[in-house]
Amino acid sequence: MLELIVPEQELYNDDTNEFVTVHKTNLKLEHSLISISKWESKWHKSFLNSADKTNEEVYDYIKCMTINPVDDSVYTALTNDNINEIMAYINDPMTATTIKDIPGKKNNETITSELIYYWMVALEIPFECERWHLNRLLTLIRVCNIKNQPPKKMSNREILNQNRALNAARRKKYHTRG
C-alpha cells in the first residue's frame, strides 16, 4: 500500500468560476488486481496492454487504486511529486525474485483482469492475493508456471557430456583406466 499526503491547495474551478479549497488529505492506494478490475470495467480495455493512456484514464486509475474515502477534488490537487511517487509505486517489482526472460519467446496475448483471475484459479492461488501489489502477484504466477513445467529434455550433446563426466568420475573413484 502507498500512502501519500496531498497538500492543501486552493484551485480554480472553471465550471463554476469559483475558487475551491482542497484540504490536506491522506491518500491510501493499492496497485492490485482489484484496482485493475475496476478500471477495466469502466474503460472496457486492457490496463496492462494499453500503453497510451489519456490523463483522464490515468487519474481514473488512481481513483480505482484508492482504498480510503476521499473527496473527488483531491485528485485534481495531486502534485507532480505525488504523481511521480504513484508511478514509482506502480512500477516497483515488490519482490526479490527475478526471472530471466527467454529470448524470442513472446506471448502476444491480451492480459486482462479476468485472465489473471483464470491463472489464479488454474494455479490454485488463493483469492486473497488479489489485494497484493500486482507486480508481486504476476511474479508469483510466473514462478508457479515455471515450477509446474515438466523438466526440459536434454539434447544429445548434453547426454554425451553427462555420460562422459560420470565415466570420468567412476574411473577416478575406482582408479581404473576404462
Secondary structure by P-SEA (a helix, b strand, c coil): cbbbbbcbbbbbbccccbbbbbcccbbbbbbcaaaaaaaaaaacccccccccccaaaaaaaaaaaccccccccccccccaaaaaaaaaaaacccccbbbbbcccccccccccaaaaaaaaaaaccccccccccaaaaaaaaaaaaaaacccccccaaaaaaaaaaaaaaaaaaacccc
